[in-house]
Amino acid sequence: MSWSLQEAIERTGVLKQGHFLLSSGRHSAQYMQCAQLLQYPHDAGKAGEAIAELFRDEAIDVVVGPALGGVIIAHEVARALGVRCLFTERKVGVMEMRRGFAVKPGERVLVIEDVVTTGGSVKEVIALLEEMQAEVVAVGSIVDRTGGHNPFACPYRALTEIKIESYTPEECPLCREGIPVVKPGSRTPAKG
């Protein structure tokens, strides 16, 4: 049986319904939780292989993913490409490469994220890599939620595009209905 991303997304419950505060500060009735897919090594591996195929001809030296959402899928893409995998993480709100990780000047880097909406975290990773004089070749993700707009100065490719409507807190119909907003990953109501 061949693997299908759409089937895996449905089977693992990636798309959540409710009233969510997104990391961008916007509100939505739906939320993509790719960790639900990535908890299964078989699915994570297949998604990584599929993303790797999108960049097979790019002569990638290293794959980098932002913690936490990009770590597992970046690792699986790196495995499929046969290169090393690093991740960045925030320390006091600033994206850093820690744990002895480093890229060399001129290394060709592929940045991988689970879901890209505004591209904010990935842009921070790209800025950090450029400071280290690495060459950011491209960005890849499992899900593209940009609405067809590439937010990066380099090529961007994803396995699938999913459109999910979002609102500013002021224009949110769910807020007007009095439905409590939840920050994904938390069971407590969020302020926003």
CORFEN-V496406 format. One record per residue. N is the residue number from 0. RES is the residue in one letter. PSI is psi in whole degrees, -180 to 180 (* if undefined). D_LAST is the distance of its C-alpha to the last C-alpha in Angstrom with 2 decimals. Layout:
n=(N N)
res=(RES RES)
psi=(PSI PSI)
d_last=(D_LAST D_LAST)
This chain:
n=(0 1 2 3 4 5 6 7 8 9 10 11 12 13 14 15 16 17 18 19 20 21 22 23 24 25 26 27 28 29 30 31 32 33 34 35 36 37 38 39 40 41 42 43 44 45 46 47 48 49 50 51 52 53 54 55 56 57 58 59 60 61 62 63 64 65 66 67 68 69 70 71 72 73 74 75 76 77 78 79 80 81 82 83 84 85 86 87 88 89 90 91 92 93 94 95 96 97 98 99 100 101 102 103 104 105 106 107 108 109 110 111 112 113 114 115 116 117 118 119 120 121 122 123 124 125 126 127 128 129 130 131 132 133 134 135 136 137 138 139 140 141 142 143 144 145 146 147 148 149 150 151 152 153 154 155 156 157 158 159 160 161 162 163 164 165 166 167 168 169 170 171 172 173 174 175 176 177 178 179 180 181 182 183 184 185 186 187 188 189 190 191)
res=(M S W S L Q E A I E R T G V L K Q G H F L L S S G R H S A Q Y M Q C A Q L L Q Y P H D A G K A G E A I A E L F R D E A I D V V V G P A L G G V I I A H E V A R A L G V R C L F T E R K V G V M E M R R G F A V K P G E R V L V I E D V V T T G G S V K E V I A L L E E M Q A E V V A V G S I V D R T G G H N P F A C P Y R A L T E I K I E S Y T P E E C P L C R E G I P V V K P G S R T P A K G)
psi=(131 150 139 127 -45 -44 -42 -39 -45 -45 -37 -3 39 -41 115 148 141 -142 106 143 112 162 -22 -10 -9 165 152 154 -8 154 138 119 83 -17 -28 -36 -46 -11 -16 110 -37 -48 -41 -43 -43 -41 -42 -43 -42 -42 -42 -38 -29 -19 14 -34 13 2 55 136 -35 146 136 135 143 138 143 -29 -31 -7 -54 -47 -34 -42 -44 -35 -44 -42 -46 -31 -13 32 172 162 132 163 155 160 160 136 117 44 0 131 127 159 118 -167 26 5 145 154 151 150 133 -10 141 117 138 122 130 135 160 -53 134 122 -69 -19 11 -51 -42 -40 -37 -41 -44 -45 -42 -45 -40 -35 -33 4 27 160 109 111 -42 172 140 156 168 -51 133 114 21 -11 26 8 120 111 4 160 -4 170 146 130 144 161 -33 154 129 125 122 123 141 162 154 156 -34 -30 4 119 -28 -36 -42 -31 -5 16 124 139 139 136 124 141 -5 148 0 149 146 158 134 *)
d_last=(44.37 42.29 38.65 36.04 32.43 31.40 33.25 31.74 28.14 28.96 31.01 28.50 25.41 23.39 21.45 18.99 17.92 14.91 11.22 9.71 6.94 9.67 10.83 10.97 7.25 8.33 8.29 11.75 14.18 16.06 15.88 18.90 19.84 23.08 23.78 25.07 27.71 28.43 29.25 32.51 34.83 36.78 33.81 32.41 35.91 36.40 33.11 34.14 37.60 36.30 34.10 37.06 39.28 37.14 38.01 41.41 43.31 41.17 43.04 39.96 40.68 37.44 34.12 30.93 27.56 24.33 23.47 22.37 22.08 25.05 27.49 29.22 29.52 30.70 33.28 34.53 34.85 36.76 38.98 39.84 40.63 42.60 40.79 38.86 35.12 32.91 29.23 26.95 24.33 21.98 23.37 21.35 19.05 22.17 23.62 27.12 30.07 31.27 33.78 36.66 35.37 36.54 37.50 40.68 41.03 41.69 40.44 39.05 35.54 33.55 29.80 28.39 24.86 23.96 21.51 21.05 18.32 17.97 20.41 18.62 19.93 23.27 23.68 23.36 25.99 28.20 28.14 29.14 31.89 33.19 33.46 35.61 37.66 37.04 37.25 34.13 35.85 33.03 29.70 29.54 27.13 27.32 24.79 24.20 21.00 21.61 23.13 26.47 25.58 26.79 24.43 27.16 30.49 32.31 32.87 30.14 31.08 29.38 30.91 28.94 26.51 23.92 22.00 18.63 16.88 13.31 11.39 9.27 6.36 9.30 11.83 10.49 13.40 11.99 9.48 12.73 14.63 12.65 12.27 10.04 7.65 9.30 9.29 12.84 15.49 14.00 14.95 12.53 9.41 6.23 3.76 0.00)
